Amino acid sequence: MLRLLVGLGSIAASITINIPAFELFFISAGGGHGDYLWDKILFPLPRWVVANYRNLEYLWFVIRAVQFPIYGLIFALASAKGWKWHFITCVTLLAFHVTAVAMYFVH
């Protein structure tokens, strides 16, 4: 039962994180005249997809809207297997996201 609550909490938290993440994204966009810093930090993978696959450009909002809920779903699935898997998934996903951000700034 506790694993189910942790899993549902992960999904709920990830959906809740989306709201301030989008606020920071729109503020850093500055009406098209900003530096997009928070977009680069919070949404590196959707930004990379749109930059490299122009035919997906119209999905930019949808891709960003599902990034954190997908993270939450991954955490929920990992927590169903136990705390060890939840920890491993947390470290792996954090490393993946930080690497994506670093690659974006280097590129």
GROMACS elastic network, one bead per residue, 0.5 to 0.9 nm:
[ bonds ]
;  ai    aj funct       b0    kb
    1     4     6  0.51500   500
    1     5     6  0.64023   500
    1     6     6  0.87459   500
    2     5     6  0.50827   500
    2     6     6  0.61754   500
    2     7     6  0.85428   500
    3     6     6  0.50482   500
    3     7     6  0.60617   500
    3     8     6  0.85639   500
    3    76     6  0.82830   500
    3    79     6  0.59437   500
    3    80     6  0.54506   500
    3    81     6  0.81971   500
    3    82     6  0.73213   500
    3    83     6  0.86003   500
    4     7     6  0.50284   500
    4     8     6  0.61079   500
    4     9     6  0.83740   500
    4    76     6  0.78372   500
    4    79     6  0.79299   500
    4    80     6  0.67311   500
    5     8     6  0.51176   500
    5     9     6  0.58717   500
    5    10     6  0.84620   500
    6    10     6  0.60920   500
    6    11     6  0.87550   500
    6    75     6  0.87702   500
    6    76     6  0.69308   500
    6    79     6  0.67654   500
    6    80     6  0.83417   500
    7    10     6  0.50942   500
    7    11     6  0.65002   500
    7    12     6  0.87221   500
    7    72     6  0.78815   500
    7    73     6  0.76447   500
    7    74     6  0.89949   500
    7    75     6  0.66553   500
    7    77     6  0.68685   500
    7    78     6  0.80927   500
    7    79     6  0.59431   500
    7    80     6  0.68392   500
    8    11     6  0.51781   500
    8    12     6  0.61365   500
    8    13     6  0.85048   500
    8    72     6  0.84840   500
    8    73     6  0.85648   500
    8    76     6  0.65408   500
    9    12     6  0.50084   500
    9    13     6  0.58944   500
    9    14     6  0.84230   500
    9    72     6  0.84094   500
    9    76     6  0.80082   500
   10    13     6  0.51761   500
   10    14     6  0.61351   500
   10    15     6  0.86808   500
   10    69     6  0.86748   500
   10    71     6  0.84379   500
   10    73     6  0.71860   500
   10    74     6  0.87581   500
   10    75     6  0.61902   500
   10    76     6  0.58694   500
   10    79     6  0.89425   500
   11    14     6  0.51939   500
   11    15     6  0.63115   500
   11    16     6  0.86452   500
   11    68     6  0.85737   500
   11    69     6  0.60721   500
   11    70     6  0.81609   500
   11    71     6  0.79545   500
   11    73     6  0.57310   500
   11    74     6  0.87278   500
   11    75     6  0.77455   500
   11    76     6  0.67013   500
   12    15     6  0.52393   500
   12    16     6  0.61768   500
   12    17     6  0.86552   500
   12    69     6  0.81261   500
   12    72     6  0.75633   500
   13    17     6  0.60723   500
   13    18     6  0.87563   500
   13    68     6  0.89383   500
   13    69     6  0.84705   500
   13    72     6  0.72872   500
   14    17     6  0.50366   500
   14    18     6  0.65407   500
   14    67     6  0.88677   500
   14    68     6  0.51698   500
   14    69     6  0.51315   500
   14    70     6  0.81018   500
   14    71     6  0.69717   500
   14    72     6  0.51699   500
   14    73     6  0.85144   500
   15    18     6  0.53141   500
   15    19     6  0.75232   500
   15    65     6  0.88071   500
   15    66     6  0.86364   500
   15    68     6  0.65818   500
   15    69     6  0.54765   500
   15    72     6  0.77952   500
   16    19     6  0.59292   500
   16    20     6  0.78786   500
   17    20     6  0.59726   500
   17    21     6  0.61816   500
   17    22     6  0.87232   500
   17    68     6  0.72668   500
   17    69     6  0.88568   500
   18    22     6  0.60000   500
   18    23     6  0.85462   500
   18    64     6  0.87191   500
   18    65     6  0.69638   500
   18    66     6  0.86612   500
   18    67     6  0.86116   500
   18    68     6  0.64975   500
   18    69     6  0.80486   500
   19    22     6  0.53585   500
   19    23     6  0.63462   500
   19    24     6  0.88316   500
   20    24     6  0.61372   500
   20    25     6  0.84492   500
   21    24     6  0.52215   500
   21    25     6  0.61395   500
   21    26     6  0.87452   500
   21    38     6  0.80099   500
   21    39     6  0.84783   500
   21    42     6  0.68828   500
   21    43     6  0.87936   500
   22    26     6  0.61196   500
   22    27     6  0.84838   500
   22    39     6  0.84962   500
   22    42     6  0.89655   500
   22    64     6  0.84738   500
   22    65     6  0.83279   500
   23    26     6  0.52861   500
   23    27     6  0.61500   500
   23    28     6  0.86205   500
   24    27     6  0.50914   500
   24    28     6  0.60758   500
   24    29     6  0.84600   500
   24    38     6  0.60205   500
   24    39     6  0.76864   500
   24    42     6  0.88633   500
   25    28     6  0.53169   500
   25    29     6  0.61251   500
   25    30     6  0.89292   500
   25    36     6  0.69035   500
   25    37     6  0.79139   500
   25    38     6  0.53383   500
   25    39     6  0.50013   500
   25    40     6  0.87006   500
   25    42     6  0.79141   500
   25    43     6  0.86292   500
   26    30     6  0.66378   500
   26    31     6  0.76514   500
   26    36     6  0.83060   500
   26    38     6  0.86265   500
   26    39     6  0.82313   500
   27    30     6  0.54758   500
   27    31     6  0.80526   500
   27    34     6  0.80082   500
   27    36     6  0.83427   500
   27    38     6  0.84156   500
   28    31     6  0.84935   500
   28    32     6  0.89580   500
   28    33     6  0.87644   500
   28    34     6  0.54989   500
   28    35     6  0.60823   500
   28    37     6  0.60593   500
   28    38     6  0.60048   500
   28    39     6  0.72161   500
   29    32     6  0.54622   500
   29    33     6  0.64818   500
   29    35     6  0.63179   500
   29    37     6  0.79926   500
   29    38     6  0.83190   500
   29    39     6  0.77189   500
   30    33     6  0.51184   500
   30    35     6  0.76124   500
   30    36     6  0.78382   500
   31    34     6  0.68541   500
   32    35     6  0.85568   500
   32    36     6  0.86177   500
   33    36     6  0.86640   500
   34    37     6  0.81859   500
   35    38     6  0.84518   500
   35    39     6  0.88823   500
   36    39     6  0.51408   500
   36    40     6  0.62791   500
   36    41     6  0.87857   500
   37    40     6  0.51944   500
   37    41     6  0.63359   500
   37    42     6  0.86427   500
   38    42     6  0.57237   500
   38    43     6  0.77524   500
   39    42     6  0.53588   500
   39    43     6  0.52721   500
   39    44     6  0.69898   500
   39    47     6  0.76556   500
   40    43     6  0.56763   500
   40    44     6  0.50905   500
   40    45     6  0.87505   500
   40    47     6  0.71587   500
   40   101     6  0.66397   500
   40   104     6  0.72087   500
   40   105     6  0.79220   500
   41    44     6  0.60598   500
   41    97     6  0.87919   500
   41    98     6  0.84456   500
   41   100     6  0.88525   500
   41   101     6  0.57785   500
   41   102     6  0.88634   500
   41   104     6  0.88283   500
   42    45     6  0.88497   500
   42    97     6  0.86209   500
   42   101     6  0.81355   500
   43    46     6  0.57435   500
   43    47     6  0.61908   500
   43    48     6  0.86834   500
   43    64     6  0.64578   500
   43    67     6  0.76492   500
   43    97     6  0.88442   500
   43   101     6  0.82632   500
   44    47     6  0.51470   500
   44    48     6  0.60807   500
   44    49     6  0.86881   500
   44    97     6  0.76320   500
   44   100     6  0.59867   500
   44   101     6  0.55577   500
   44   103     6  0.88157   500
   44   104     6  0.67142   500
   45    48     6  0.50192   500
   45    49     6  0.61796   500
   45    50     6  0.86687   500
   45    63     6  0.88148   500
   45    64     6  0.85797   500
   45    67     6  0.84187   500
   45    97     6  0.81453   500
   45   100     6  0.67007   500
   45   101     6  0.82051   500
   45   104     6  0.88269   500
   46    49     6  0.50443   500
   46    50     6  0.61988   500
   46    51     6  0.85104   500
   46    60     6  0.68217   500
   46    61     6  0.88153   500
   46    63     6  0.56940   500
   46    64     6  0.58691   500
   46    67     6  0.77924   500
   47    50     6  0.52726   500
   47    51     6  0.60878   500
   47    52     6  0.86443   500
   47    60     6  0.76262   500
   47    63     6  0.88165   500
   47    64     6  0.82826   500
   47   104     6  0.88681   500
   48    51     6  0.50349   500
   48    52     6  0.60819   500
   48    53     6  0.82964   500
   48   100     6  0.88823   500
   48   104     6  0.76141   500
   49    52     6  0.53424   500
   49    53     6  0.57098   500
   49    54     6  0.81720   500
   49    56     6  0.75322   500
   49    57     6  0.83119   500
   49    60     6  0.86110   500
   49    63     6  0.88133   500
   50    53     6  0.53055   500
   50    54     6  0.57924   500
   50    55     6  0.79722   500
   50    56     6  0.59252   500
   50    57     6  0.51038   500
   50    58     6  0.84875   500
   50    59     6  0.80177   500
   50    60     6  0.65032   500
   51    54     6  0.63595   500
   51    56     6  0.89643   500
   51    57     6  0.78363   500
   52    55     6  0.89715   500
   52    56     6  0.88980   500
   53    56     6  0.57034   500
   53    57     6  0.71325   500
   54    57     6  0.51265   500
   54    58     6  0.84493   500
   55    58     6  0.74208   500
   55    59     6  0.88708   500
   56    59     6  0.54821   500
   56    60     6  0.72223   500
   57    60     6  0.55568   500
   58    61     6  0.77245   500
   58    62     6  0.86382   500
   59    62     6  0.52461   500
   59    63     6  0.60254   500
   59    64     6  0.85758   500
   60    63     6  0.53584   500
   60    64     6  0.63238   500
   60    65     6  0.86256   500
   61    64     6  0.52478   500
   61    65     6  0.60285   500
   61    66     6  0.87977   500
   62    66     6  0.63097   500
   62    67     6  0.87205   500
   63    66     6  0.55304   500
   63    67     6  0.63539   500
   64    67     6  0.53788   500
   64    68     6  0.79014   500
   65    68     6  0.71884   500
   65    69     6  0.77442   500
   66    69     6  0.52919   500
   66    70     6  0.59736   500
   66    71     6  0.86013   500
   67    70     6  0.52817   500
   67    71     6  0.64008   500
   67    72     6  0.88435   500
   68    72     6  0.61985   500
   68    73     6  0.86028   500
   69    73     6  0.61232   500
   69    74     6  0.85722   500
   70    74     6  0.61608   500
   70    75     6  0.85696   500
   71    74     6  0.51224   500
   71    75     6  0.62767   500
   71    76     6  0.86458   500
   71    93     6  0.78925   500
   72    75     6  0.50075   500
   72    76     6  0.60707   500
   72    77     6  0.86303   500
   73    77     6  0.61691   500
   73    78     6  0.85068   500
   74    77     6  0.52228   500
   74    78     6  0.61678   500
   74    79     6  0.86129   500
   74    89     6  0.77744   500
   74    93     6  0.89994   500
   75    78     6  0.50103   500
   75    79     6  0.60047   500
   75    80     6  0.85898   500
   75    85     6  0.88964   500
   75    86     6  0.62884   500
   75    89     6  0.67597   500
   75    90     6  0.72172   500
   76    79     6  0.51579   500
   76    80     6  0.63319   500
   76    86     6  0.80995   500
   77    80     6  0.52558   500
   77    81     6  0.70327   500
   77    86     6  0.83424   500
   78    81     6  0.54200   500
   78    82     6  0.68495   500
   78    83     6  0.79703   500
   78    84     6  0.86009   500
   78    85     6  0.53417   500
   78    87     6  0.84337   500
   78    88     6  0.85144   500
   78    89     6  0.65713   500
   78    90     6  0.89464   500
   79    82     6  0.50531   500
   79    83     6  0.59385   500
   79    84     6  0.81979   500
   79    85     6  0.64283   500
   79    87     6  0.84769   500
   79    89     6  0.88387   500
   80    83     6  0.82889   500
   80    85     6  0.84432   500
   80    86     6  0.81565   500
   81    84     6  0.79736   500
   81    85     6  0.61649   500
   81    86     6  0.75965   500
   82    85     6  0.55553   500
   82    86     6  0.63388   500
   82    87     6  0.88669   500
   83    87     6  0.61171   500
   83    88     6  0.85486   500
   84    87     6  0.52467   500
   84    88     6  0.62310   500
   84    89     6  0.85649   500
   85    88     6  0.50024   500
   85    89     6  0.59130   500
   85    90     6  0.83924   500
   86    89     6  0.51640   500
   86    90     6  0.61064   500
   86    91     6  0.87466   500
   87    90     6  0.50350   500
   87    91     6  0.62676   500
   87    92     6  0.85321   500
   88    91     6  0.52976   500
   88    92     6  0.60487   500
   88    93     6  0.84877   500
   89    92     6  0.50387   500
   89    93     6  0.58674   500
   89    94     6  0.83074   500
   90    93     6  0.52933   500
   90    94     6  0.60181   500
   90    95     6  0.85117   500
   91    94     6  0.51553   500
   91    95     6  0.60890   500
   91    96     6  0.85234   500
   92    95     6  0.51281   500
   92    96     6  0.60576   500
   92    97     6  0.86261   500
   93    97     6  0.60939   500
   93    98     6  0.85049   500
   94    97     6  0.51666   500
   94    98     6  0.60496   500
   94    99     6  0.84076   500
   95    98     6  0.51511   500
   95    99     6  0.59412   500
   95   100     6  0.84681   500
   96    99     6  0.51710   500
   96   100     6  0.61686   500
   96   101     6  0.87217   500
   97   100     6  0.50318   500
   97   101     6  0.62354   500
   97   102     6  0.86055   500
   98   101     6  0.50796   500
   98   102     6  0.61017   500
   98   103     6  0.85209   500
   99   102     6  0.50122   500
   99   103     6  0.59974   500
   99   104     6  0.84707   500
  100   103     6  0.51045   500
  100   104     6  0.61417   500
  100   105     6  0.87700   500
  101   104     6  0.50878   500
  101   105     6  0.63838   500
  101   106     6  0.86933   500
  102   105     6  0.52503   500
  102   106     6  0.61583   500
  102   107     6  0.84875   500
  103   106     6  0.50769   500
  103   107     6  0.58536   500
  104   107     6  0.51732   500
